[in-house]
Amino acid sequence: MTADRSLRAPAGAGSARRILRGLVLLPLFGLLAGCNLVVMQPSGDIAVQQRNLVLASTGLMLLIIIPVIVLTLLFAWRYRASNTAARHDPDWDHSTALEVVIWTAPLLIIIALGALTWISTHTLDPFRPLSRIEPGKPVAAEVKPLEVQVVALDWKWLFFYPEYNIATVNELAAPVNRPIAFKLTASSVMNAFYVPALAGMIYAMPGMQTQLHAVINRPGEYDGLASQYSGSGFSHMTFKFHGLEGDGFDRWVAKVKQQGSDLSRDAYLQLERPSERVAVTYYSSFSDGLFDKIVGMCAVPGKMCMSEMMAIDAKGGAGKESHENAGRLQYDNRHTERGDEPPGATTPASHRAPKSEAPDADKTHEGSGQGRAAPDQTNN
């Protein structure tokens, strides 16, 4: 008995150790100061409305979640085994008032969430043109939206500005408080365009065109990214979005025209080839109808455009002669034919060692400088 007492820890030692562990972990919370809650602090009206929708939905659900948690803890404490003063009624089985509360409160919250979802689904439809710049400021009838055509390449972003006949790679800019009409597509695999400060993400798919209407309300530099995994270069498929006020956007357009080169069809086919860490590239002009050819999957000479294919289908097909179109309808093998890494390929499909085993592999996939298309970049 005496020996056991000598081995027993001093009173309160366990509590002291727990407090000490808590104090050691406390400085780690300081790391949270580096978190960028851009989704909760957006700079565009569409993103603000989406943020408000998240907060409203969370608040409505917490109206049920918090009382349930509190009552669960309260009941566990109130009716604990040691509390002999608590009333015990083993024959109780029904309470009309309690049933009304249990069913009415969730029903009202579901109705509110349903109404909120219905309204916001139509109001925030990405295909719907903007009706306001910000709360209390409708879009003027004479204001023309800035059209930006977006192409998700492997692994970079290409932006066309038809109004100014310029194009850029991995850099996007727009004037503050001017509506932006995005038209999006992809060259090979499905991707997703996302600027958290501007609006929610929207998918970009080959052979299709999606839309997104948004506006930036505050000047600044914002991060854009691909939010859909699309292959080995996905993690570096990022860009900067500049919100420019005053004549800042006009100066940016002038810089692109001065420093850029022409984006011909051949230059695009070179740019389209898989490449990683591509530097910002400017093009002072681009080939007419290039974006439509990308959407129609006929940027490669000799390929049949989607519009032509649909016209043939609408007439009932091409008959026996349709076998002649087989080569024109093969789109997905162009990367393989040129010896490029297949879109979305991972090791060993990409025929190169994992990056953990080849730390310098990224260096062989670096992109081009300004004013030039990306060089020929194939597998290692």
SULGIUR-V583264 format. One record per residue. RES is the residue in one letter. PHI is phi in radians with two decimals (999 if undefined). D_LAST is the distance of its C-alpha to the last C-alpha in whole Angstrom. Layout:
res=[RES:RES]
phi=[PHI:PHI]
d_last=[D_LAST:D_LAST]
This chain:
res=[M:T:A:D:R:S:L:R:A:P:A:G:A:G:S:A:R:R:I:L:R:G:L:V:L:L:P:L:F:G:L:L:A:G:C:N:L:V:V:M:Q:P:S:G:D:I:A:V:Q:Q:R:N:L:V:L:A:S:T:G:L:M:L:L:I:I:I:P:V:I:V:L:T:L:L:F:A:W:R:Y:R:A:S:N:T:A:A:R:H:D:P:D:W:D:H:S:T:A:L:E:V:V:I:W:T:A:P:L:L:I:I:I:A:L:G:A:L:T:W:I:S:T:H:T:L:D:P:F:R:P:L:S:R:I:E:P:G:K:P:V:A:A:E:V:K:P:L:E:V:Q:V:V:A:L:D:W:K:W:L:F:F:Y:P:E:Y:N:I:A:T:V:N:E:L:A:A:P:V:N:R:P:I:A:F:K:L:T:A:S:S:V:M:N:A:F:Y:V:P:A:L:A:G:M:I:Y:A:M:P:G:M:Q:T:Q:L:H:A:V:I:N:R:P:G:E:Y:D:G:L:A:S:Q:Y:S:G:S:G:F:S:H:M:T:F:K:F:H:G:L:E:G:D:G:F:D:R:W:V:A:K:V:K:Q:Q:G:S:D:L:S:R:D:A:Y:L:Q:L:E:R:P:S:E:R:V:A:V:T:Y:Y:S:S:F:S:D:G:L:F:D:K:I:V:G:M:C:A:V:P:G:K:M:C:M:S:E:M:M:A:I:D:A:K:G:G:A:G:K:E:S:H:E:N:A:G:R:L:Q:Y:D:N:R:H:T:E:R:G:D:E:P:P:G:A:T:T:P:A:S:H:R:A:P:K:S:E:A:P:D:A:D:K:T:H:E:G:S:G:Q:G:R:A:A:P:D:Q:T:N:N]
phi=[999:-1.14:-1.14:-1.11:-1.10:-1.22:-1.55:-1.26:-1.17:-1.03:-1.06:1.45:-1.16:-1.09:-1.13:-1.12:-1.15:-1.11:-1.13:-1.11:-1.10:-1.11:-1.17:-1.17:-1.38:-1.01:-1.07:-1.14:-1.14:-1.12:-1.13:-1.17:-1.13:-1.50:-1.19:-1.81:-1.55:-1.14:-1.14:-1.57:-2.33:-1.33:-2.10:-2.11:-1.09:-1.10:-1.13:-1.12:-1.11:-1.19:-1.09:-1.10:-1.13:-1.09:-1.14:-1.13:-1.14:-1.11:-1.08:-1.13:-1.22:-1.18:-1.07:-1.71:-1.11:-1.11:-1.03:-1.12:-1.13:-1.09:-1.17:-1.09:-1.17:-1.12:-1.14:-1.08:-1.34:-1.13:-1.88:-1.22:-1.09:-1.41:-1.60:-1.32:-1.41:-1.19:-1.26:-2.04:-2.23:-1.20:-1.63:-1.25:-2.51:-2.80:-2.56:-1.08:-1.08:-1.17:-1.09:-1.08:-1.16:-1.08:-1.64:-1.25:-1.05:-1.10:-1.09:-1.14:-1.18:-1.12:-1.09:-1.11:-1.14:-1.11:-1.12:-1.10:-1.15:-1.07:-1.15:-1.21:-1.07:-1.43:-1.15:-1.76:-1.01:-1.10:-1.47:-1.55:-1.04:-1.17:-1.85:-2.59:-1.53:-2.79:-0.94:1.41:-2.32:-1.23:-1.29:-1.17:-1.08:-1.50:-1.36:-1.74:-1.08:-1.43:-1.55:-2.24:-1.74:-1.97:-2.19:-1.52:-1.81:-1.70:-2.19:-2.81:-2.03:-1.99:-2.10:-1.80:-2.05:-1.02:-1.12:-1.96:0.97:-2.23:-2.56:-2.43:-2.09:1.08:-2.63:-2.25:-2.49:-2.73:-1.28:-1.19:1.11:-2.00:-1.01:-2.06:-1.95:-1.54:-2.11:-2.17:-2.66:-2.38:-1.57:-2.43:-1.96:-1.12:-2.49:-2.49:-1.62:-2.60:-2.08:-0.94:-1.30:-1.75:-2.94:-1.24:-1.29:-2.40:-1.34:-2.14:-2.25:-1.15:1.33:-2.40:-2.23:-1.81:-2.32:-2.66:-1.94:-2.68:-2.68:-1.82:-1.80:-2.27:-1.20:2.73:-1.93:-2.19:-1.54:-2.15:-2.71:-1.65:-1.77:-2.22:-1.04:-2.42:2.26:-1.15:-1.64:-1.00:-1.15:-1.81:-1.52:-2.18:-2.71:-1.89:-1.95:-1.86:-1.63:-2.02:-1.98:1.12:-1.60:-1.06:-1.18:-1.09:-1.16:-1.15:-1.07:-1.10:-1.15:-1.09:-1.14:-1.33:-1.63:-1.54:-2.12:-1.47:-1.73:-1.37:-1.11:-1.15:-1.14:-1.13:-1.09:-1.27:-1.14:-1.16:-1.09:-0.94:-2.71:-2.13:0.92:-1.30:-1.27:-1.02:-2.26:-1.95:-2.28:-1.34:-2.83:-2.58:-1.10:-1.07:1.26:-1.12:-1.10:-1.10:-1.18:-1.14:-1.08:-1.37:1.06:-2.27:-1.19:-1.34:-0.97:1.64:-1.46:-1.44:-1.28:-1.02:-1.09:-1.18:-1.08:-1.17:-1.14:-1.13:-1.11:-1.11:-1.59:1.71:1.76:-1.74:1.28:-1.12:-1.31:-1.12:-1.12:-1.23:-1.57:-0.99:-1.14:-1.30:-1.78:-1.60:-1.81:-1.44:-1.76:-1.16:-1.19:-1.15:-1.09:-1.61:1.44:-1.50:-1.16:-1.04:-1.01:1.33:-1.23:-2.21:-1.13:-1.59:-1.08:-1.44:1.06:-2.44:-1.18:-0.99:-1.14:-1.16:-1.67:-2.31:-1.08:-1.69:-1.12:-1.07:-1.12:-1.44:-2.02:-1.19:-1.52:-1.62:-1.56:-1.20:1.39:-2.33:-1.29:-1.11:-1.26:-1.11:-2.26:-2.07:-1.15:-1.44]
d_last=[73:73:70:68:69:68:64:64:62:64:65:63:60:58:58:57:54:53:54:52:49:49:50:47:44:46:44:41:42:42:38:39:40:37:36:36:38:37:38:42:42:41:41:42:45:43:41:44:46:43:43:47:47:45:47:50:49:48:52:53:52:53:56:56:54:55:59:58:56:59:62:60:60:64:65:63:65:68:69:68:70:72:73:76:77:75:76:75:76:75:77:75:73:73:73:73:72:69:68:68:66:64:63:64:62:58:60:60:57:55:57:56:52:53:54:52:49:51:51:48:46:48:48:44:43:40:41:45:45:46:50:50:48:50:53:56:54:53:51:53:54:53:50:47:44:40:38:34:32:29:26:23:20:16:16:19:23:25:28:31:34:37:40:38:36:33:30:27:24:24:27:31:34:38:41:43:46:44:43:40:39:35:34:31:28:25:22:21:21:24:24:27:28:30:32:34:37:37:37:36:33:32:30:28:28:26:29:32:33:34:36:37:40:40:42:41:44:43:41:38:35:33:30:28:25:24:26:24:21:19:15:13:14:17:19:18:19:23:25:29:32:35:38:40:44:46:45:42:40:41:40:37:37:38:35:33:35:35:31:30:29:29:27:28:26:24:23:22:20:18:18:18:14:12:12:13:16:17:20:23:24:27:29:32:33:31:32:35:34:30:30:33:30:27:30:31:27:28:26:25:27:29:29:32:32:34:37:38:37:39:42:41:42:45:46:46:43:42:44:43:41:39:37:36:34:31:29:30:29:26:24:21:19:18:15:14:16:14:11:10:9:13:15:16:13:13:12:12:12:9:8:6:9:11:11:15:13:10:13:11:8:10:11:8:9:13:15:18:21:24:26:22:20:16:14:12:9:7:4:0]
